[in-house]
């Protein structure tokens, strides 16, 4: 199973119908798994090129299933980043 921070796992389990944005790190090329993501009704928002990862959006219940895929390395919440001024 993929690494999921405990607070994120608790959030996903608490509300399985919630729509959540995540960054998924994969063990190989992200493009190889687009069909798997579509099958889970997960939307790919962005494919990263410098790291093997995807920004996705989907229901919490589907994202917990995604975490069990052998090609998924880790899941983390995709949050807004603020700069210091």
C-alpha positions in Angstrom: 0.0 0.0 0.0 1.1 3.5 -0.8 2.4 5.9 1.9 -0.4 8.2 3.1 0.1 10.7 5.9 -2.2 9.5 8.9 -4.1 12.8 8.9 -4.9 12.5 5.2 -6.0 8.8 5.6 -8.3 9.8 8.4 -9.8 12.6 6.3 -10.5 10.3 3.4 -12.0 7.6 5.7 -14.2 10.2 7.5 -16.1 11.4 4.4 -15.9 8.8 1.6 -18.0 11.0 -0.7 -15.9 14.1 -0.4 -14.1 15.4 -3.5 -10.4 15.7 -2.8 -7.4 17.0 -4.7 -4.2 14.9 -4.3 -0.8 14.5 -5.7 0.0 10.9 -6.5 3.7 9.9 -6.9 4.0 6.8 -9.0 6.8 4.2 -9.4 7.1 4.6 -13.2 5.7 6.8 -15.9 2.5 8.5 -14.9 1.0 8.2 -18.4 1.0 4.4 -18.1 -1.8 4.6 -15.5 -4.3 7.0 -17.0 -6.8 4.1 -17.8 -6.6 2.9 -14.2 -7.4 6.4 -13.0 -10.4 6.7 -15.4 -11.7 3.4 -14.2 -11.8 4.8 -10.7 -13.6 7.9 -12.0 -10.6 10.0 -11.0 -9.8 13.2 -13.0 -6.2 14.0 -13.9 -5.7 17.7 -13.4 -2.0 17.7 -14.3 0.9 15.4 -15.2 4.2 16.5 -13.8 7.3 16.1 -15.9 10.2 16.6 -13.4 8.9 14.0 -11.0 6.8 10.9 -11.7 3.5 12.3 -10.3 0.0 13.4 -11.2 -2.3 16.0 -9.7 -5.7 14.3 -9.5 -9.3 14.9 -8.2 -11.7 12.3 -7.1 -14.0 10.9 -4.4 -12.2 10.0 -1.2 -13.5 6.4 -1.5 -11.9 6.0 -4.9 -8.6 7.5 -3.7 -8.4 5.0 -0.9 -8.7 2.2 -3.5 -6.0 4.0 -5.6 -3.6 3.8 -2.6 -3.8 0.0 -2.9 -2.4 -0.1 -6.5 1.1 -1.5 -6.7 2.3 1.3 -8.9 1.3 4.1 -6.4 4.2 5.2 -4.3 2.5 7.9 -2.2 -0.5 10.2 -1.8 -0.4 13.7 -0.5 -3.0 16.5 -0.3 -2.7 19.0 -3.1 -2.9 22.3 -1.2 -2.6 25.9 -2.2 0.9 27.2 -1.7 1.4 30.7 -0.4 4.6 32.7 -0.7 6.0 34.8 2.1 6.0 38.6 1.5 
